Amino acid sequence: MRLRKNDRGHARQPDLTGLINIVFLILIFFIVAGTLRPFWAQDLELAKIDQDSAASGAPRQVIAHANGRLSYAGQDIQLEALAQLVTAGANRTANKTNAAFTIVADGRLPGRDLLKISRTLRIAGIENISVLVEREQK
C-alpha cells in the first residue's frame, strides 16, 4: 500500500487557538485579581476642606544635602533662616505641638549636622520631627 504524498509540500502548522485562549483567560484573571481589594467602608464620605486649609496642613520638609546645604520649599536656606520661618509658621497655627516636620537627609550628611537641624527645629517649637530614610536592601 502506497501512502499519498502531501500535495502542498509543506508541513502542517499547529493550531494555537487553545493556547491563546488560555493566555487570555489568565491575563483577565490577573487584571481582575489585582484590582479588586476589599473596602469595608462603602458608605464613607470623606471630609472636605478648602484650599487654604489644605496648604497649611501640608507636611513641611527640609532637604539636607551631603555638603550641608539646606533646601526648604525649593529654595536654598541657612539654618538660622529656617528657624525663623518655622517659628513664624508655628505661630500662625493654633496648635504648635501638632506641627510636623520631615528632614530629608542625604545619607552622606554627617550626623552632627542632622542633629543641629533637628535641635533647631525643636527649639523653634516643632515637637513632631521625622527623618526620611531608605530601607537597605539585603
WOPEMO-V323576 format. One record per residue. N is the residue number from 1. RES is the residue in one letter. SS is DSSP state (a for helix, b for strand, c for the rest). PHI is phi in whole degrees, -180 to 180 (* if undefined). NEAR is the number of other C-alpha atoms within 12 Angstrom. Layout:
{{N;RES;SS;PHI;NEAR} {N;RES;SS;PHI;NEAR}}
//
This chain:
{{1;M;c;*;3} {2;R;c;-108;4} {3;L;c;-85;6} {4;R;c;-75;8} {5;K;c;-84;9} {6;N;c;-64;9} {7;D;c;-69;9} {8;R;c;-81;8} {9;G;c;83;8} {10;H;c;-134;8} {11;A;c;-73;9} {12;R;c;-78;9} {13;Q;c;-79;7} {14;P;c;-70;8} {15;D;c;-86;9} {16;L;c;-100;10} {17;T;a;-61;11} {18;G;a;-64;11} {19;L;a;-65;12} {20;I;a;-64;12} {21;N;a;-63;13} {22;I;a;-66;13} {23;V;a;-62;14} {24;F;a;-64;14} {25;L;a;-65;14} {26;I;a;-65;14} {27;L;a;-61;14} {28;I;a;-61;14} {29;F;a;-60;14} {30;F;a;-70;13} {31;I;a;-65;13} {32;V;a;-69;12} {33;A;a;-66;12} {34;G;a;-78;11} {35;T;a;-96;11} {36;L;c;-83;10} {37;R;c;-145;9} {38;P;c;-71;9} {39;F;c;-131;9} {40;W;c;-77;7} {41;A;c;-96;8} {42;Q;c;-65;8} {43;D;c;-93;7} {44;L;c;-78;8} {45;E;c;-119;7} {46;L;c;-70;8} {47;A;c;-70;7} {48;K;c;-114;9} {49;I;c;-130;11} {50;D;c;-80;10} {51;Q;a;-67;10} {52;D;a;-66;10} {53;S;a;-68;11} {54;A;a;-65;12} {55;A;a;-69;13} {56;S;a;-74;18} {57;G;c;-92;21} {58;A;c;-69;17} {59;P;c;-65;20} {60;R;b;-97;29} {61;Q;b;-146;31} {62;V;b;-117;39} {63;I;b;-105;32} {64;A;b;-106;36} {65;H;c;-82;23} {66;A;c;-62;18} {67;N;c;-87;16} {68;G;c;95;26} {69;R;c;-69;24} {70;L;b;-111;31} {71;S;b;-127;26} {72;Y;b;-136;26} {73;A;c;57;16} {74;G;c;82;12} {75;Q;b;-126;15} {76;D;b;-70;17} {77;I;b;-148;21} {78;Q;c;-87;21} {79;L;a;-62;28} {80;E;a;-66;18} {81;A;a;-68;21} {82;L;a;-63;35} {83;A;a;-61;28} {84;Q;a;-67;19} {85;L;a;-65;25} {86;V;a;-66;33} {87;T;a;-63;23} {88;A;a;-65;18} {89;G;a;-68;27} {90;A;a;-69;28} {91;N;a;-69;17} {92;R;a;-74;14} {93;T;c;-83;20} {94;A;c;-71;13} {95;N;c;-118;15} {96;K;a;-67;23} {97;T;a;-70;20} {98;N;a;-88;17} {99;A;c;-68;31} {100;A;b;-104;30} {101;F;b;-141;35} {102;T;b;-119;26} {103;I;b;-103;34} {104;V;b;-101;28} {105;A;b;-105;31} {106;D;c;-66;24} {107;G;c;-65;22} {108;R;c;-91;15} {109;L;c;-69;22} {110;P;c;-61;18} {111;G;a;-61;17} {112;R;a;-64;13} {113;D;a;-70;24} {114;L;a;-64;33} {115;L;a;-66;20} {116;K;a;-62;23} {117;I;a;-64;40} {118;S;a;-66;33} {119;R;a;-65;22} {120;T;a;-63;28} {121;L;a;-66;37} {122;R;a;-64;25} {123;I;a;-66;22} {124;A;c;-74;30} {125;G;c;107;28} {126;I;c;-88;34} {127;E;c;-101;22} {128;N;b;-107;23} {129;I;b;-114;29} {130;S;b;-119;23} {131;V;b;-116;24} {132;L;b;-81;18} {133;V;c;-130;12} {134;E;c;-116;10} {135;R;c;-70;7} {136;E;c;-73;6} {137;Q;c;-84;4} {138;K;c;-89;3}}
//
